[in-house]
Amino acid sequence: MLSDPKVPFVTVPIGGGQTFTFERDKLPLTYRVNFTGNNKGKGLENRQELDRALKSRFGVNLDIKDVPDLTAEDFTDRIAQYLTGVPLAQIYYGGKEEFDKDPSLLPKVLHEYRVAGLTDGERKNVPAEEEINIGKAKEILQASEQLGKMFFGLKEFANTESAIHRDGQLDLSNEYMKYLDGVEIDLRLVTKLLEKASTVQPNVTPSSKVRFSKFKAGMPNDKPTYGQAPETVSAKMEDRGDRLEQFLAQWADKTFQPADAVSRGIPKTDTDKLFPLIQKLMINSGVGEPNLLEAASGKVARVRDLYNHVMLHEPAFQAERWREILKIHGITPAIDDHTLHQAIQRHAEITAGAESSVARNVRTVPVPNIDAATASADPFVRVVAHDAIPAQNQAAFHPEHQDLLSCDLFLSGLTIPHMKASILGSLWNDGLSQYTDPEDEAVKIAENKSQSGLATTTLVMQSKQGATALHVIWDTARDKALIVGDVFDAKISKRLSQIGIEYVDRTSADAEPRIKHAIEQFTQGPREMYRDALKGAFLLRNGNPEEWQKGWKSDMGKLMKDVQNYPPVAPIYVTHIIELEKLPTLSKLGAETPAARGVA
């Protein structure tokens, strides 16, 4: 409407002899009109031709049969619009080149569109969830595109006139075809599903049976307890991707495997034919765990991971994670969130993997400072990571057990999002290439120099059971990581998974398939050619040469689990010895003190 810039206004009848005028200069920048209607042909079976008014809207030479049905892009546009409050997909693709050059530009532009034309009061009422989604627009757009393709595919399965059904391969009964013909998957349905999936339902758990006599008398001594829904926006959004996937899976199950199938005369063989195809479509769209042998494309991410919102860049979130770690050690440092967050950011900005002045195969790794006397001034300290492979003209390094860093402390530090890249990046050195061919792809992966973006190493640290090996694979291109170790705290494992690090307990029954699945994800598509090199990089630090030939025939799931036959013979030893040149304190960093910012 008002697409012609020469037309300053349009007046339309609104019934009862009244009109309404749309004036160009009074419309906000984001003004748009959405039209919805039935699928082509529906409701027109008994009409020989369209009336004049409707014909004029379609165009004199446009037949109703040529009016296009919904596309995957239409679903994407609606989903992205619903989640952000602005036409995200249209804005992004309208300036894709600029937005790709400067990723920070897209959220800024979207925000301006979202609040353009609003009063100060209206701006304050913009839903917090929309603002958060705008802040992570690229992830929301990818999730919208994957869901758009999924809903379009589901629509094709429900459309009995689509090519899927016309080719006759499914050969479904008339009863099931009649049922599917009544399943309508349109833009309104998508909006409703997203809305329902966003609702956090409190759990109700009766602590004991309520005696009816007491309840009737108004004296219920045994009351049920209520698990409260998350109160803050951040808490509500932390697992919203999990809830969305679960809700969509339940909806698809109920829709395509109706509970009243028997009474409708629908044979079970029909749903057995169609529903596996439905599941495959959803998995390949990022909804659900992909099968190891039929993993989705490497470009497809889990909707859960794209849509879950961990408040990565909020000072309060960073501070919460750091305080969690120190609380375990009985430390409650007196430092406010803003100052702490500033310190964490500065620590993260320091180049990861900075070389020690001692030798080329020594690095320093940032870990949380658990010294009660200095933790407030130095939230992190750098500890020494020493390669078992000695530098030339130096003796091999084999520390005592008591000198090794706590495995729990190292992994806990990784749960702080701003420190993730800094910690992981500090684990590699160039010690191997002193003695082997530096151009070998296995060596490049073992030294984090491969163009594939893959890197692997083995660390040795201290655990409750003694020295323990941690195998690390980092996919720098996707910023995903796999760590294989011994029994570890479930809460910390969950924290790691929220920021793209999967921790696998090698003693668990499902360790091998989980490791194998992660390797499949790392080496899909063009990177499949690096699988052997990744295995070679692992063997450079694990297992004796006499075991390598046998190990070469095994898959990585077995190798990384089998620490007895493939022990860490050339690992990186991470010690608790603090580097003499500690990081600058907050005062040296120029951080504002609470008093300077007017905080009591």
Summary of the structure (lengths in Angstrom):
residues: 600
radius of gyration: 29.5
end to end distance: 55.3
largest distance: 97.1
contacts: 1702
relative contact order: 0.07
helix: 45%
strand: 13%
